[in-house]
């Protein structure tokens, strides 16, 4: 028997309270992550200015360059992910692998600061891996096609030998 009764009202209130607590928790985690990123960024800047004696103009230029790098990498990453997904599904494997090679070349030419060259190197390594896997997938598909052709040739040879013997 459903309807509005005290038990249903209590369940709805408890669900709303739990949802409110979950949202507050997630907001707190996001704020914490942003705070950690901000502290790390300011820490790197302080290290560069105070310890390595780099100028403030270097830091400002570094932020500009790195902002442009991450802006470009974001759009490139979306395209790369789509290409890799297409390769996984077996669509246009050769073309998609060739496009990944072009993207790797583009990423290698992107201007970035020395502070994020480790990130850039890891991204290039990930692209290398995706390219190798794409080429391997392409080779595997070619092997399948060649095996089918060999099976057809074997069948035609088998028929020819039977005809000769008869």
Secondary structure as the mmCIF struct_conf table of DSSP 4:
data_model
#
loop_
_struct_conf.conf_type_id
_struct_conf.id
_struct_conf.beg_label_comp_id
_struct_conf.beg_label_asym_id
_struct_conf.beg_label_seq_id
_struct_conf.end_label_comp_id
_struct_conf.end_label_asym_id
_struct_conf.end_label_seq_id
BEND BEND1 UNK A 3 UNK A 4
HELX_RH_AL_P HELX_RH_AL_P1 UNK A 6 UNK A 46
HELX_RH_PI_P HELX_RH_PI_P1 UNK A 47 UNK A 51
BEND BEND2 UNK A 52 UNK A 52
HELX_RH_AL_P HELX_RH_AL_P2 UNK A 56 UNK A 88
TURN_TY1_P TURN_TY1_P1 UNK A 89 UNK A 90
BEND BEND3 UNK A 91 UNK A 92
HELX_RH_AL_P HELX_RH_AL_P3 UNK A 93 UNK A 109
HELX_RH_3T_P HELX_RH_3T_P1 UNK A 114 UNK A 116
HELX_RH_AL_P HELX_RH_AL_P4 UNK A 117 UNK A 165
#
